[in-house]
Amino acid sequence: MTGPVVVGLDGSPAGTAAAWWAAREAVDRRLPLLLFHSWTTQPLDVPAAQEALSRQQYGGRALQRVETEIRHRYPGLTLTTELASSPAAEALLDLSGTAALLVLGSRRHGSTASFLLGSSSLHVLGRARCPAVTVRAGDPTVENGWEHPAAADHDEIVVGVKEPGPPSDSLLEFAFTSATSHGMHVRAVRALPLSSLVPYPHTMAAGRADSRYQAEERIRLAATLAPWREKFPDTPVVEQVSTGPAAAVLLYAATHSALVVVGRQRHPSHLNWKLGPVAHAALHHAPCPVAVVPHD
């Protein structure tokens, strides 16, 4: 993973939380950090003209404030800032082409509201060319300044494996790299739909068919994880195969997670860039930051 960790700042508490999360991630991954602000797309709750302060000056001061705090906390971190006049979503999508990671603030739990006025975080998440992470204001798993350390009981990276095999490689690489950099373990979650578990619902053989199907899926998941276990031998791995709706299985598994990793298609069309239902559920309800990773 190369390139900087890029975080979109808008002066809101969510943006500040995202910046602190991104800074910790940049330090642990030994990557530079870029703080970005678009002064033309500030949120609605920013003072329009507080005294003689222009929107551009407000943006510059917002960047400077967060930059100063993060430099004080992480003096060895390579940190740059960018104040732009281009629309935030457009600029962040351009930056995602060379970034290792894109980090966005999410206004509140249960919502994926736009993190900047006039732009859609869902649009950015659906089209970013690198993994993108959303961070909520007040998330207890996220360090937010000196007085708000991250909760210590969230110690695993949960990754949803929709289909064992090569399509999951991008998600697993991101999950294992994240877990290794933070000294955590990986929980790989595979959800089995009820409709496929009972091929013969009116026969006595249904239970045996269910057990055989689950065993086969566990073998497939283990085979998919094998090369990643070998590549990251010091990273503990938990394999979880559960029956039920994929979103519900993933959210239940994420109870003690520090990060949830979900996927989306790498090359969406202009007409079909939307995220799937599992990604939507994670973004709305996961108890921690959520990474959306593009995959083939």
PASEBA-1860 file (N, C-alpha, C; in nm, 3 decimals):
! residues 296
1> MTGPVVVG> 0.085/-0.119/0.000/0.000/0.000/0.000/0.089/0.124/0.000 ~ 0.075/0.207/-0.102/0.154/0.328/-0.113/0.062/0.448/-0.122 ~ 0.122/0.569/-0.121/0.042/0.690/-0.127/0.003/0.734/0.012 ~ -0.052/0.855/0.024/-0.088/0.908/0.155/-0.224/0.859/0.204 ~ -0.247/0.877/0.332/-0.381/0.865/0.388/-0.444/1.004/0.374 ~ -0.555/1.013/0.302/-0.621/1.140/0.275/-0.749/1.149/0.356 ~ -0.768/1.260/0.428/-0.889/1.277/0.507/-0.957/1.408/0.468 ~ -1.089/1.403/0.447/-1.167/1.522/0.414/-1.214/1.591/0.541
9> LDGSPAGT> -1.173/1.716/0.559/-1.211/1.795/0.676/-1.313/1.900/0.637 ~ -1.413/1.923/0.723/-1.510/2.029/0.698/-1.534/2.116/0.821 ~ -1.455/2.097/0.925/-1.471/2.176/1.046/-1.571/2.120/1.144 ~ -1.636/2.010/1.110/-1.736/1.948/1.197/-1.669/1.850/1.292 ~ -1.738/1.810/1.401/-1.683/1.707/1.491/-1.655/1.575/1.418 ~ -1.740/1.541/1.322/-1.717/1.417/1.247/-1.588/1.426/1.167 ~ -1.563/1.541/1.105/-1.440/1.559/1.029/-1.318/1.552/1.118 ~ -1.327/1.609/1.237/-1.216/1.604/1.331/-1.189/1.462/1.378
17> AAAWWAAR> -1.295/1.387/1.407/-1.280/1.246/1.446/-1.213/1.167/1.334 ~ -1.255/1.194/1.209/-1.196/1.126/1.095/-1.047/1.158/1.084 ~ -1.011/1.284/1.111/-0.870/1.323/1.102/-0.785/1.251/1.206 ~ -0.837/1.239/1.329/-0.762/1.168/1.433/-0.748/1.020/1.399 ~ -0.854/0.960/1.348/-0.845/0.819/1.307/-0.744/0.803/1.195 ~ -0.749/0.893/1.096/-0.658/0.886/0.983/-0.513/0.905/1.027 ~ -0.490/0.994/1.124/-0.354/1.017/1.172/-0.298/0.892/1.237 ~ -0.378/0.827/1.322/-0.333/0.703/1.386/-0.304/0.596/1.281
25> EAVDRRLP> -0.389/0.589/1.180/-0.372/0.490/1.073/-0.244/0.519/0.995 ~ -0.218/0.646/0.965/-0.097/0.682/0.891/0.028/0.647/0.971 ~ 0.025/0.673/1.101/0.140/0.640/1.186/0.163/0.489/1.187 ~ 0.058/0.412/1.209/0.073/0.267/1.219/0.114/0.204/1.086 ~ 0.070/0.263/0.976/0.106/0.209/0.844/0.232/0.274/0.788 ~ 0.287/0.372/0.861/0.407/0.444/0.818/0.385/0.511/0.683 ~ 0.274/0.584/0.674/0.237/0.657/0.554/0.221/0.804/0.587 ~ 0.236/0.893/0.488/0.210/1.035/0.511/0.060/1.061/0.522
33> LLLFHSWT> 0.026/1.174/0.581/-0.115/1.213/0.598/-0.141/1.343/0.525 ~ -0.252/1.349/0.453/-0.294/1.472/0.385/-0.430/1.514/0.440 ~ -0.437/1.634/0.499/-0.562/1.691/0.545/-0.617/1.780/0.434 ~ -0.738/1.750/0.387/-0.797/1.823/0.274/-0.924/1.895/0.318 ~ -0.939/2.020/0.270/-1.060/2.096/0.297/-1.101/2.173/0.172 ~ -1.229/2.164/0.138/-1.285/2.244/0.030/-1.366/2.358/0.091 ~ -1.319/2.481/0.075/-1.387/2.593/0.139/-1.515/2.632/0.066 ~ -1.538/2.575/-0.054/-1.662/2.606/-0.126/-1.775/2.511/-0.089
41> TQPLDVPA> -1.743/2.404/-0.016/-1.847/2.306/0.022/-1.841/2.278/0.171 ~ -1.857/2.382/0.250/-1.859/2.368/0.394/-1.998/2.329/0.441 ~ -2.011/2.265/0.557/-2.143/2.220/0.604/-2.233/2.336/0.641 ~ -2.360/2.305/0.653/-2.461/2.408/0.680/-2.441/2.478/0.812 ~ -2.381/2.411/0.911/-2.370/2.471/1.042/-2.245/2.557/1.060 ~ -2.170/2.580/0.951/-2.056/2.670/0.957/-2.106/2.814/0.951 ~ -2.058/2.903/1.038/-2.102/3.043/1.032/-2.075/3.102/0.895 ~ -2.177/3.164/0.836/-2.164/3.216/0.701/-2.061/3.328/0.694
49> AQEALSRQ> -2.062/3.418/0.788/-1.966/3.528/0.786/-1.946/3.578/0.929 ~ -1.885/3.498/1.009/-1.865/3.535/1.149/-1.761/3.646/1.155 ~ -1.810/3.765/1.192/-1.729/3.886/1.186/-1.678/3.903/1.043 ~ -1.547/3.916/1.026/-1.496/3.940/0.890/-1.436/3.813/0.829 ~ -1.469/3.703/0.889/-1.407/3.578/0.846/-1.474/3.523/0.720 ~ -1.399/3.506/0.615/-1.454/3.451/0.491/-1.456/3.299/0.499 ~ -1.526/3.237/0.408/-1.530/3.092/0.404/-1.391/3.033/0.380 ~ -1.312/3.101/0.298/-1.178/3.051/0.272/-1.091/3.062/0.396
57> QYGGRALQ> -1.102/3.171/0.468/-1.026/3.186/0.591/-1.070/3.085/0.696 ~ -1.201/3.062/0.702/-1.252/2.961/0.795/-1.190/2.826/0.765 ~ -1.186/2.789/0.637/-1.128/2.662/0.600/-0.981/2.652/0.636 ~ -0.908/2.760/0.612/-0.767/2.761/0.646/-0.743/2.744/0.795 ~ -0.825/2.809/0.874/-0.810/2.799/1.019/-0.851/2.661/1.070 ~ -0.954/2.605/1.009/-0.995/2.469/1.048/-0.884/2.369/1.021 ~ -0.820/2.381/0.905/-0.707/2.295/0.872/-0.593/2.315/0.971 ~ -0.561/2.442/0.996/-0.448/2.472/1.083/-0.469/2.420/1.224
65> RVETEIRH> -0.591/2.431/1.275/-0.620/2.385/1.410/-0.598/2.234/1.423 ~ -0.654/2.159/1.330/-0.638/2.013/1.336/-0.494/1.973/1.309 ~ -0.429/2.042/1.216/-0.289/2.012/1.187/-0.202/2.031/1.310 ~ -0.222/2.141/1.382/-0.142/2.168/1.501/-0.161/2.060/1.607 ~ -0.286/2.020/1.630/-0.314/1.919/1.732/-0.251/1.785/1.695 ~ -0.262/1.747/1.567/-0.209/1.617/1.526/-0.057/1.618/1.526 ~ 0.004/1.727/1.483/0.151/1.734/1.487/0.202/1.725/1.631 ~ 0.129/1.784/1.723/0.169/1.776/1.863/0.158/1.633/1.916
73> RYPGLTLT> 0.055/1.563/1.872/0.032/1.425/1.916/0.128/1.329/1.848 ~ 0.157/1.351/1.720/0.242/1.262/1.641/0.353/1.342/1.574 ~ 0.457/1.379/1.648/0.560/1.468/1.593/0.638/1.408/1.476 ~ 0.644/1.276/1.466/0.719/1.214/1.357/0.638/1.192/1.230 ~ 0.512/1.227/1.232/0.424/1.203/1.118/0.448/1.305/1.007 ~ 0.461/1.257/0.884/0.470/1.346/0.768/0.329/1.393/0.733 ~ 0.304/1.522/0.748/0.169/1.576/0.736/0.169/1.698/0.645 ~ 0.078/1.699/0.549/0.057/1.815/0.463/-0.091/1.851/0.462
81> TELASSPA> -0.121/1.973/0.420/-0.260/2.018/0.410/-0.288/2.072/0.270 ~ -0.415/2.068/0.234/-0.457/2.123/0.105/-0.590/2.192/0.121 ~ -0.594/2.320/0.086/-0.715/2.400/0.088/-0.755/2.427/-0.056 ~ -0.873/2.380/-0.096/-0.912/2.385/-0.237/-1.045/2.454/-0.255 ~ -1.068/2.502/-0.376/-1.195/2.566/-0.410/-1.284/2.473/-0.492 ~ -1.230/2.360/-0.537/-1.310/2.266/-0.616/-1.407/2.191/-0.526 ~ -1.518/2.143/-0.579/-1.615/2.068/-0.498/-1.548/1.950/-0.428 ~ -1.586/1.928/-0.304/-1.519/1.828/-0.221/-1.523/1.689/-0.281
89> AEALLDLS> -1.641/1.644/-0.324/-1.653/1.507/-0.376/-1.564/1.488/-0.497 ~ -1.566/1.584/-0.587/-1.484/1.578/-0.709/-1.336/1.572/-0.674 ~ -1.292/1.658/-0.582/-1.151/1.663/-0.545/-1.108/1.536/-0.473 ~ -1.190/1.484/-0.384/-1.154/1.363/-0.311/-1.148/1.242/-0.403 ~ -1.237/1.235/-0.499/-1.230/1.125/-0.595/-1.102/1.133/-0.676 ~ -1.058/1.254/-0.713/-0.931/1.269/-0.783/-0.815/1.225/-0.694 ~ -0.817/1.265/-0.568/-0.710/1.228/-0.476/-0.706/1.078/-0.451 ~ -0.822/1.012/-0.462/-0.826/0.868/-0.437/-0.745/0.789/-0.539
97> GTAALLVL> -0.713/0.852/-0.652/-0.635/0.783/-0.754/-0.492/0.755/-0.712 ~ -0.438/0.836/-0.621/-0.300/0.816/-0.576/-0.292/0.790/-0.425 ~ -0.404/0.790/-0.356/-0.405/0.770/-0.211/-0.401/0.622/-0.176 ~ -0.344/0.592/-0.059/-0.352/0.457/-0.006/-0.486/0.434/0.061 ~ -0.542/0.541/0.115/-0.666/0.530/0.192/-0.734/0.666/0.196 ~ -0.866/0.667/0.183/-0.946/0.788/0.191/-1.035/0.779/0.314 ~ -1.038/0.885/0.396/-1.112/0.881/0.522/-1.213/0.994/0.524 ~ -1.340/0.961/0.555/-1.449/1.058/0.556/-1.518/1.058/0.692
105> GSRRHGST> -1.566/1.173/0.733/-1.645/1.180/0.854/-1.792/1.156/0.825 ~ -1.859/1.084/0.913/-2.002/1.059/0.901/-2.071/1.131/1.015 ~ -2.174/1.210/0.984/-2.230/1.303/1.081/-2.286/1.239/1.206 ~ -2.356/1.126/1.193/-2.421/1.070/1.311/-2.448/0.922/1.290 ~ -2.463/0.850/1.398/-2.494/0.707/1.390/-2.631/0.688/1.327 ~ -2.638/0.585/1.242/-2.766/0.557/1.178/-2.790/0.639/1.054 ~ -2.687/0.713/1.010/-2.707/0.795/0.892/-2.578/0.802/0.813 ~ -2.590/0.804/0.683/-2.475/0.830/0.598/-2.496/0.963/0.529
113> ASFLLGSS> -2.534/1.062/0.606/-2.558/1.195/0.554/-2.431/1.251/0.494 ~ -2.447/1.343/0.401/-2.333/1.404/0.335/-2.239/1.465/0.437 ~ -2.109/1.437/0.418/-2.012/1.490/0.512/-1.971/1.631/0.473 ~ -2.004/1.674/0.354/-1.980/1.810/0.312/-2.101/1.859/0.232 ~ -2.137/1.981/0.251/-2.253/2.037/0.182/-2.233/2.028/0.031 ~ -2.333/1.978/-0.038/-2.329/1.972/-0.183/-2.260/1.847/-0.237 ~ -2.215/1.758/-0.151/-2.152/1.634/-0.198/-2.210/1.517/-0.121 ~ -2.199/1.400/-0.178/-2.255/1.281/-0.114/-2.143/1.186/-0.076
121> SLHVLGRA> -2.137/1.152/0.053/-2.037/1.055/0.096/-2.059/0.921/0.030 ~ -2.185/0.884/0.006/-2.213/0.758/-0.062/-2.157/0.758/-0.203 ~ -2.165/0.872/-0.270/-2.110/0.882/-0.405/-1.959/0.863/-0.402 ~ -1.892/0.924/-0.305/-1.747/0.909/-0.292/-1.713/0.764/-0.260 ~ -1.785/0.705/-0.164/-1.759/0.567/-0.126/-1.779/0.471/-0.243 ~ -1.877/0.502/-0.327/-1.909/0.414/-0.439/-1.817/0.427/-0.557 ~ -1.735/0.534/-0.563/-1.652/0.555/-0.681/-1.503/0.575/-0.650 ~ -1.466/0.581/-0.524/-1.325/0.601/-0.489/-1.240/0.488/-0.546
129> RCPAVTVR> -1.121/0.524/-0.591/-1.032/0.425/-0.651/-0.944/0.354/-0.549 ~ -0.953/0.393/-0.424/-0.878/0.327/-0.317/-0.977/0.292/-0.206 ~ -0.937/0.213/-0.108/-1.027/0.187/0.005/-1.066/0.318/0.073 ~ -1.193/0.327/0.115/-1.244/0.447/0.182/-1.307/0.408/0.314 ~ -1.281/0.488/0.417/-1.329/0.458/0.552/-1.415/0.572/0.603 ~ -1.528/0.539/0.664/-1.611/0.640/0.729/-1.594/0.630/0.880 ~ -1.587/0.746/0.944/-1.568/0.755/1.089/-1.675/0.847/1.145 ~ -1.747/0.802/1.248/-1.853/0.882/1.308/-1.799/0.969/1.420
137> AGDPTVEN> -1.859/1.083/1.439/-1.827/1.167/1.555/-1.871/1.093/1.681 ~ -1.788/1.095/1.783/-1.823/1.031/1.908/-1.805/0.881/1.910 ~ -1.745/0.823/1.806/-1.724/0.678/1.803/-1.626/0.640/1.915 ~ -1.666/0.553/2.008/-1.578/0.519/2.120/-1.455/0.440/2.080 ~ -1.455/0.381/1.960/-1.339/0.305/1.916/-1.230/0.393/1.858 ~ -1.257/0.524/1.845/-1.165/0.616/1.778/-1.104/0.714/1.877 ~ -0.972/0.726/1.876/-0.907/0.830/1.953/-0.946/0.966/1.896 ~ -0.984/1.059/1.981/-1.025/1.191/1.934/-0.966/1.297/2.027
145> GWEHPAAA> -0.840/1.328/2.004/-0.772/1.424/2.089/-0.712/1.357/2.212 ~ -0.645/1.435/2.292/-0.574/1.382/2.409/-0.670/1.328/2.515 ~ -0.788/1.386/2.526/-0.878/1.352/2.635/-0.976/1.241/2.600 ~ -0.969/1.190/2.478/-1.065/1.087/2.436/-0.991/0.971/2.371 ~ -0.926/0.885/2.449/-0.857/0.770/2.392/-0.956/0.667/2.337 ~ -0.908/0.584/2.247/-0.993/0.480/2.189/-1.021/0.372/2.292 ~ -1.141/0.315/2.286/-1.177/0.205/2.376/-1.085/0.086/2.352 ~ -1.046/0.020/2.459/-0.947/-0.088/2.449/-1.010/-0.224/2.422
153> DHDEIVVG> -1.143/-0.236/2.431/-1.207/-0.367/2.419/-1.249/-0.399/2.277 ~ -1.212/-0.316/2.181/-1.240/-0.344/2.039/-1.108/-0.382/1.974 ~ -1.085/-0.511/1.957/-0.951/-0.557/1.923/-0.946/-0.649/1.802 ~ -1.044/-0.638/1.712/-1.040/-0.722/1.594/-1.089/-0.647/1.471 ~ -1.041/-0.692/1.357/-1.083/-0.640/1.228/-1.179/-0.743/1.167 ~ -1.302/-0.704/1.145/-1.402/-0.794/1.090/-1.416/-0.771/0.940 ~ -1.405/-0.877/0.863/-1.416/-0.865/0.718/-1.523/-0.962/0.668 ~ -1.614/-0.910/0.587/-1.718/-0.992/0.529/-1.669/-1.060/0.402
161> VKEPGPPS> -1.677/-1.192/0.397/-1.634/-1.269/0.281/-1.760/-1.318/0.209 ~ -1.802/-1.244/0.109/-1.925/-1.278/0.038/-1.909/-1.407/-0.040 ~ -1.796/-1.420/-0.108/-1.772/-1.537/-0.191/-1.626/-1.579/-0.175 ~ -1.597/-1.690/-0.109/-1.458/-1.733/-0.092/-1.389/-1.747/-0.228 ~ -1.262/-1.710/-0.233/-1.187/-1.718/-0.356/-1.126/-1.583/-0.393 ~ -1.072/-1.571/-0.514/-1.004/-1.448/-0.557/-1.084/-1.319/-0.542 ~ -1.219/-1.319/-0.560/-1.291/-1.192/-0.543/-1.274/-1.129/-0.406 ~ -1.238/-1.209/-0.305/-1.223/-1.157/-0.170/-1.080/-1.113/-0.138
169> DSLLEFAF> -0.987/-1.130/-0.232/-0.847/-1.103/-0.202/-0.822/-0.958/-0.161 ~ -0.885/-0.863/-0.230/-0.862/-0.721/-0.196/-0.910/-0.690/-0.055 ~ -1.025/-0.745/-0.017/-1.078/-0.722/0.118/-0.988/-0.787/0.223 ~ -0.944/-0.909/0.197/-0.860/-0.979/0.294/-0.723/-0.913/0.307 ~ -0.668/-0.866/0.197/-0.540/-0.797/0.205/-0.552/-0.672/0.293 ~ -0.660/-0.597/0.273/-0.681/-0.477/0.354/-0.702/-0.515/0.501 ~ -0.782/-0.616/0.527/-0.811/-0.657/0.664/-0.686/-0.706/0.736 ~ -0.607/-0.791/0.670/-0.487/-0.844/0.733/-0.382/-0.735/0.754
177> TSATSHGM> -0.368/-0.646/0.657/-0.272/-0.536/0.673/-0.313/-0.446/0.789 ~ -0.443/-0.417/0.801/-0.492/-0.334/0.910/-0.470/-0.402/1.044 ~ -0.502/-0.530/1.053/-0.487/-0.602/1.178/-0.341/-0.609/1.220 ~ -0.253/-0.634/1.125/-0.111/-0.645/1.155/-0.055/-0.511/1.203 ~ -0.095/-0.402/1.138/-0.041/-0.272/1.175/-0.088/-0.228/1.313 ~ -0.203/-0.280/1.359/-0.257/-0.241/1.489/-0.239/-0.349/1.597 ~ -0.177/-0.461/1.561/-0.161/-0.568/1.658/-0.293/-0.633/1.697 ~ -0.386/-0.645/1.603/-0.517/-0.704/1.628/-0.529/-0.837/1.554
185> HVRAVRAL> -0.644/-0.901/1.566/-0.668/-1.023/1.490/-0.780/-1.000/1.389 ~ -0.788/-1.089/1.293/-0.887/-1.083/1.186/-0.999/-1.181/1.215 ~ -1.122/-1.135/1.198/-1.239/-1.223/1.203/-1.300/-1.224/1.062 ~ -1.285/-1.335/0.992/-1.340/-1.350/0.858/-1.478/-1.412/0.867 ~ -1.579/-1.342/0.818/-1.719/-1.381/0.837/-1.781/-1.419/0.704 ~ -1.839/-1.536/0.700/-1.911/-1.585/0.582/-2.054/-1.615/0.623 ~ -2.151/-1.552/0.558/-2.293/-1.573/0.588/-2.353/-1.670/0.487 ~ -2.425/-1.769/0.536/-2.490/-1.867/0.449/-2.639/-1.839/0.445
193> PLSSLVPY> -2.696/-1.820/0.327/-2.839/-1.790/0.318/-2.924/-1.909/0.356 ~ -3.035/-1.883/0.422/-3.125/-1.990/0.462/-3.179/-2.067/0.342 ~ -3.202/-2.000/0.234/-3.262/-2.063/0.116/-3.173/-2.172/0.059 ~ -3.041/-2.159/0.074/-2.952/-2.260/0.018/-2.914/-2.367/0.119 ~ -2.946/-2.344/0.245/-2.911/-2.442/0.347/-3.005/-2.562/0.348 ~ -3.127/-2.544/0.303/-3.225/-2.653/0.311/-3.275/-2.685/0.170 ~ -3.198/-2.760/0.094/-3.240/-2.793/-0.042/-3.360/-2.886/-0.046 ~ -3.380/-2.964/0.061/-3.491/-3.059/0.063/-3.570/-3.039/0.193
201> PHTMAAGR> -3.648/-2.933/0.205/-3.712/-2.899/0.332/-3.811/-3.002/0.383 ~ -3.860/-3.092/0.298/-3.964/-3.185/0.341/-3.910/-3.327/0.358 ~ -3.780/-3.339/0.366/-3.723/-3.473/0.381/-3.641/-3.481/0.507 ~ -3.620/-3.602/0.555/-3.539/-3.623/0.675/-3.392/-3.594/0.647 ~ -3.356/-3.592/0.517/-3.215/-3.570/0.482/-3.177/-3.423/0.487 ~ -3.271/-3.336/0.515/-3.243/-3.191/0.512/-3.134/-3.154/0.611 ~ -3.144/-3.204/0.735/-3.045/-3.171/0.836/-2.905/-3.213/0.796 ~ -2.894/-3.338/0.739/-2.763/-3.385/0.695/-2.712/-3.302/0.580
209> ADSRYQAE> -2.802/-3.258/0.491/-2.761/-3.173/0.379/-2.711/-3.039/0.429 ~ -2.780/-2.985/0.531/-2.737/-2.858/0.590/-2.596/-2.869/0.646 ~ -2.573/-2.974/0.726/-2.442/-2.993/0.788/-2.333/-3.009/0.684 ~ -2.363/-3.085/0.579/-2.264/-3.105/0.473/-2.235/-2.973/0.402 ~ -2.338/-2.895/0.376/-2.319/-2.766/0.309/-2.234/-2.672/0.395 ~ -2.263/-2.666/0.523/-2.185/-2.580/0.612/-2.040/-2.626/0.617 ~ -2.019/-2.756/0.624/-1.882/-2.808/0.628/-1.806/-2.772/0.501 ~ -1.874/-2.782/0.387/-1.810/-2.747/0.260/-1.774/-2.598/0.256
217> ERIRLAAT> -1.862/-2.515/0.308/-1.835/-2.371/0.309/-1.722/-2.336/0.405 ~ -1.712/-2.406/0.515/-1.600/-2.383/0.608/-1.468/-2.420/0.541 ~ -1.468/-2.528/0.465/-1.347/-2.570/0.394/-1.309/-2.464/0.290 ~ -1.409/-2.413/0.218/-1.382/-2.310/0.117/-1.326/-2.184/0.182 ~ -1.383/-2.144/0.294/-1.334/-2.024/0.363/-1.191/-2.046/0.413 ~ -1.165/-2.162/0.470/-1.031/-2.192/0.520/-0.929/-2.189/0.406 ~ -0.968/-2.243/0.290/-0.878/-2.243/0.174/-0.851/-2.101/0.126 ~ -0.952/-2.016/0.130/-0.935/-1.877/0.089/-0.842/-1.802/0.184
225> LAPWREKF> -0.849/-1.834/0.312/-0.767/-1.766/0.412/-0.625/-1.820/0.421 ~ -0.602/-1.941/0.371/-0.472/-2.007/0.388/-0.355/-1.922/0.339 ~ -0.359/-1.866/0.218/-0.243/-1.786/0.174/-0.222/-1.661/0.258 ~ -0.329/-1.606/0.314/-0.315/-1.486/0.397/-0.261/-1.521/0.535 ~ -0.296/-1.637/0.585/-0.235/-1.685/0.709/-0.084/-1.703/0.690 ~ -0.047/-1.754/0.573/0.095/-1.775/0.546/0.169/-1.642/0.529 ~ 0.104/-1.546/0.466/0.167/-1.415/0.443/0.176/-1.335/0.572 ~ 0.079/-1.354/0.662/0.076/-1.282/0.790/0.073/-1.384/0.904
233> PDTPVVEQ> 0.183/-1.456/0.924/0.181/-1.567/1.021/0.161/-1.525/1.166 ~ 0.190/-1.401/1.198/0.176/-1.355/1.336/0.041/-1.292/1.366 ~ -0.047/-1.289/1.268/-0.180/-1.230/1.286/-0.282/-1.339/1.313 ~ -0.341/-1.342/1.433/-0.442/-1.445/1.463/-0.566/-1.428/1.374 ~ -0.629/-1.538/1.341/-0.745/-1.538/1.253/-0.857/-1.620/1.315 ~ -0.977/-1.565/1.313/-1.098/-1.638/1.354/-1.185/-1.657/1.231 ~ -1.222/-1.780/1.203/-1.310/-1.810/1.090/-1.452/-1.828/1.142 ~ -1.546/-1.755/1.083/-1.684/-1.762/1.129/-1.777/-1.786/1.011
241> VSTGPAAA> -1.846/-1.898/1.012/-1.948/-1.929/0.912/-2.080/-1.939/0.985 ~ -2.173/-1.849/0.952/-2.301/-1.843/1.023/-2.416/-1.839/0.923 ~ -2.530/-1.887/0.967/-2.650/-1.888/0.884/-2.735/-1.766/0.914 ~ -2.783/-1.701/0.808/-2.870/-1.586/0.827/-2.843/-1.477/0.725 ~ -2.921/-1.368/0.728/-2.899/-1.256/0.637/-2.757/-1.202/0.652 ~ -2.692/-1.175/0.541/-2.551/-1.136/0.545/-2.528/-1.013/0.630 ~ -2.615/-0.912/0.619/-2.596/-0.789/0.696/-2.607/-0.816/0.846 ~ -2.706/-0.895/0.885/-2.725/-0.925/1.027/-2.608/-1.006/1.083
249> VLLYAATH> -2.560/-1.103/1.007/-2.447/-1.185/1.051/-2.323/-1.097/1.069 ~ -2.299/-1.008/0.974/-2.180/-0.922/0.981/-2.189/-0.826/1.100 ~ -2.304/-0.765/1.121/-2.318/-0.670/1.231/-2.307/-0.739/1.366 ~ -2.361/-0.858/1.378/-2.348/-0.932/1.503/-2.202/-0.965/1.531 ~ -2.129/-1.001/1.427/-1.987/-1.034/1.443/-1.904/-0.913/1.480 ~ -1.954/-0.793/1.448/-1.877/-0.670/1.467/-1.893/-0.608/1.604 ~ -1.955/-0.679/1.697/-1.984/-0.622/1.829/-1.860/-0.566/1.897 ~ -1.747/-0.632/1.884/-1.623/-0.589/1.950/-1.514/-0.553/1.849
257> SALVVVGR> -1.556/-0.509/1.731/-1.458/-0.480/1.627/-1.409/-0.336/1.633 ~ -1.288/-0.315/1.584/-1.232/-0.181/1.569/-1.253/-0.129/1.427 ~ -1.284/-0.220/1.335/-1.305/-0.182/1.195/-1.383/-0.294/1.127 ~ -1.480/-0.256/1.045/-1.553/-0.351/0.962/-1.515/-0.327/0.816 ~ -1.482/-0.434/0.745/-1.438/-0.424/0.606/-1.542/-0.489/0.516 ~ -1.594/-0.411/0.422/-1.690/-0.461/0.323/-1.638/-0.425/0.185 ~ -1.698/-0.483/0.081/-1.648/-0.461/-0.054/-1.751/-0.400/-0.147 ~ -1.702/-0.359/-0.262/-1.786/-0.312/-0.371/-1.709/-0.333/-0.501
265> QRHPSHLN> -1.778/-0.327/-0.614/-1.714/-0.347/-0.743/-1.613/-0.235/-0.770 ~ -1.497/-0.272/-0.826/-1.391/-0.176/-0.850/-1.424/-0.078/-0.963 ~ -1.494/-0.125/-1.065/-1.520/-0.041/-1.181/-1.670/-0.023/-1.203 ~ -1.735/0.056/-1.119/-1.879/0.079/-1.136/-1.903/0.168/-1.257 ~ -2.019/0.156/-1.317/-2.054/0.244/-1.428/-2.112/0.373/-1.372 ~ -2.128/0.472/-1.459/-2.186/0.598/-1.414/-2.332/0.580/-1.373 ~ -2.395/0.475/-1.423/-2.534/0.450/-1.391/-2.550/0.352/-1.276 ~ -2.441/0.282/-1.240/-2.452/0.178/-1.138/-2.331/0.183/-1.046
273> WKLGPVAH> -2.324/0.288/-0.962/-2.214/0.302/-0.869/-2.257/0.279/-0.724 ~ -2.383/0.248/-0.704/-2.434/0.239/-0.567/-2.379/0.118/-0.493 ~ -2.373/0.133/-0.361/-2.324/0.026/-0.275/-2.433/-0.078/-0.253 ~ -2.390/-0.199/-0.217/-2.486/-0.306/-0.193/-2.550/-0.296/-0.056 ~ -2.649/-0.382/-0.028/-2.723/-0.375/0.098/-2.639/-0.404/0.221 ~ -2.539/-0.491/0.210/-2.454/-0.521/0.325/-2.366/-0.400/0.359 ~ -2.311/-0.336/0.257/-2.231/-0.215/0.281/-2.317/-0.106/0.342 ~ -2.438/-0.089/0.290/-2.530/0.010/0.347/-2.558/-0.018/0.494
281> AALHHAPC> -2.586/-0.143/0.526/-2.616/-0.179/0.665/-2.498/-0.151/0.756 ~ -2.377/-0.185/0.709/-2.258/-0.159/0.790/-2.238/-0.010/0.811 ~ -2.255/0.070/0.707/-2.236/0.214/0.718/-2.338/0.277/0.812 ~ -2.457/0.224/0.816/-2.561/0.277/0.903/-2.549/0.231/1.047 ~ -2.507/0.106/1.068/-2.526/0.046/1.200/-2.402/-0.014/1.265 ~ -2.291/-0.026/1.195/-2.173/-0.084/1.258/-2.125/0.002/1.374 ~ -2.078/-0.060/1.483/-2.038/0.015/1.603/-1.896/0.069/1.597 ~ -1.842/0.088/1.477/-1.703/0.128/1.460/-1.685/0.183/1.319
289> PVAVVPHD> -1.567/0.233/1.285/-1.545/0.275/1.145/-1.567/0.161/1.046 ~ -1.602/0.199/0.924/-1.630/0.100/0.819/-1.542/0.131/0.698 ~ -1.473/0.029/0.648/-1.391/0.042/0.528/-1.464/-0.020/0.410 ~ -1.475/0.055/0.301/-1.533/0.004/0.178/-1.419/-0.014/0.079 ~ -1.394/-0.140/0.041/-1.277/-0.174/-0.040/-1.322/-0.215/-0.180 ~ -1.272/-0.148/-0.285/-1.307/-0.190/-0.421/-1.240/-0.321/-0.457 ~ -1.310/-0.405/-0.531/-1.254/-0.534/-0.572/-1.303/-0.567/-0.712 ~ -1.233/-0.659/-0.777/-1.270/-0.702/-0.913/-1.387/-0.798/-0.909
END
